[in-house]
Amino acid sequence: MSPEPAPVPLSRLSVNQETIKQWSLPELAEGCAKEGIPAVGLWRAPVQKYGVERTARLMRDTGLTVTSLCRGGFFTDIEGAPRARALDDNREAVDEAAALGTDTLVLVSGGLPPGSKDLSGARERIADALAVLGPYAEERGVRLAIEPLHPMFASDRCVVSTLGQALDIAERFPAQQVGVVVDTYHVWWDDQAPAQIARAGAGGRLAAFQLADWITPLPAGVLLGRGQLGDGSVDFRAFRDLVDAAGYRGPIEVEIFNEELWARDGGEVLRETAERFRAHA
């Protein structure tokens, strides 16, 4: 019998801000420092509210690494002012990521524009936007990371539904400009995911690795259906083995949107997340 793989060290854990949304940024920083959790993933809206430079200083003062900033993207508008605004907003997101000291800006690419059914056209507009933004990001030490979302989000949030589709776009650009995100919640169902993770690793495209479980039944607002590690169907250890074998040695970010977790005490959720990470990742 093969020995059980060693648990992943806590030094690789990053807790995404949305996992404990009920906490302020100072509470998150203090809680992670207290529990020995070395890193966090941040979201733009609360960072902007608190202040980008103030957030960067808070992270430095508490010794926390910012592993990613979410989100950029929403590139699929066909033309005109909305598309120009999206490009401007993404330049701002790149600048924020650089100020926070993270090299990863996570992209949710955007759904179909109103009235459109043209998935391939929408994906081409993503590539067009990356051609503009990739050099801008590289100059600032930031990589754009395409996150494929589960196909149920293709109409309204992300026309990139698989790692294969994400890599088909990313590989048009230098690896230091555009990579991909492996998020277990979105790709656990895809039997091509193992091969695509290997492909991403071979090309130096693995920019981020995120964990959340798939629980059923999904809530009415499916966006908030991400489960605590171990509560659902995802084999996290298998995914960790795949990304490790592909050469990924970076942080592993737990990103959960779940109203039941948000209703609980933040410190309790943080400790539980660390325990589940040790047990399942």
Disulfide bonds with the S-S distance in Angstrom:
none
